[in-house]
Structure formats: structure tokens, C-alpha cells
Amino acid sequence: MRVDEKFLRDLESKVLAYKYKDKDTDNRQTQDEVFDRDTLMTLYDLMTNEIIDNLDFPIATGKEGIVFRATTHSGGYLAVKIYRISNATFNNIQKYIAGDERFRTIGKNRRRTIHTWAQKEYRNLERMRANEICVPKPIVCVKNVIVMEFIGVDGTPAHHLKDVIIDEPQILYNTLFKNMKKLYKDAHLVHADFSEYNVLMNGSEPTIIDVGQAVLYTHPMAMEFLKRDIGNLARFFRKQDLQLDEKEMLKEIAGGS
């Protein structure tokens, strides 16, 4: 395929503009390491294939990469999650992939590992959606880029659970615990990084995000991860004055394993 180099340069210029709006040195370094030529080509392909029309602005940044809001050709919105290839924090991801029968031949190549990690998140989203768990709808995954449903209203991103005032904590707890239970019993997965940082609140409706590290419940560390997830859920809602017994929560989800 012949590449429109001007189009690519314009895209790269836009990315550079995002980078240097950010005065935080760590965030700038993170962004510097996200947008290599291969990633720009992936974004270029997504645009020329009309999956997205425009990369608007970052809505979340982290050590592993950046999530952008994107506009579609119909004027709607999508979220574009871009994992960076060069990332020291990915040195420990083998523990989330090793033991997962879906990814037995990953090897040790860094780029391939990150591509597999993105594919793992995409497949986890598909599996969770199929079991009616509240996660963003996945659209497509190409290399280190995932396009998914945008969570928010009128183009404004939803807030994280940690940043909102909860009017009905018992109702919200019940919803999240139900999702955690369905995740284990129906999707046969454990989130493995559940916390108030990984839940978006669209009004009163929660959406669970960042599911790349989620493992099959047959994973050697699945029970350890599940106990940690339960502990995080209980800790957060105890601050909302709920009385919760983590052993009973575990028993209800996994039969007290």
C-alpha cells in the first residue's frame, strides 16, 4: 500500500503537539515512547480504513501508554488505547500471560509481547461482553493499538470511580460485586487489577476498564489475584460505610477456594 507521507507527517505533527502540551517530564517521556513509526502507521491504517476519522486528545495517560478520544466519520466517538513498546513496567507481564493457555507461544520478543498484551486485552473484552459484564465494547485490535467504545456523555469522558461522589453505595457495590462474580463464574476470568482506578462512572452506571492483565480462572495465580480484587473492592466500600466480609465474598464467588 502506498503511504500518503503528507498525511502521516500531519498525524505525527498532531502527536508532537500533544506531547509538548504536557509539562510533566514523566508523561512526556511516556508519550515519546508511544509513537514510534510503526504505531503511527497503525493509526494511519485505522484512519484510511475509516475506523476512526480523527485522533482528538488524550483522555488518560499512564506508564503503559495513552488512551485517546477519537472521532468517527459519522461524528461519534471511540477510545483508542495505545500501548508503548519500550516500557520497563512490562517486565512483569509474563506472570499474567504465563499459565494462560490462550498465549502459550509468546516468546520473549518485546514488540511481540506488547502486541500479544494488546490482543489479550481485546479478547478479554470480547469474552466479558459476551457474558454481559460491564466493560467497553471492543472494536478492533491492531498490533499495540486497541479501538473500543468511548465511555462518556457528549464527547466528555466519564470520571473514574475514585473521583465521584457516590449517592447509593450499596447499589453500586451490588452491581460491581455481581460483575466480579459473573467474571469468575461465567467468563471464567479474574480481573487481577480491580480497583476504584479501573472503574468509570457514566452517571450512576459503572464500566470496568483496563482488563489486559485479566487471567483465566485456571491460571496458577488466579486465586491470589481474586483475593486481591475482593480486598480492593471491600476496602473502597468500607470507606462508604458498608460492612463487608472478604471471606464471605470469596465464598460466594469461588466457593471459598
PyMOL commands that set and color helices and strands:
alter all, ss='L'
color gray80, all
select helices_A, chain A and resi 5-21+25-34+37-48+88-92+94-97+110-130+161-163+169-185+196-198+222-238+246-254
alter helices_A, ss='H'
color red, helices_A
select strands_A, chain A and resi 54-62+65-71+77-83+138-142+145-149+152-153+156-157+159-160+189-190+199-202+205-208+215-216
alter strands_A, ss='S'
color yellow, strands_A
deselect
rebuild
show_as cartoon
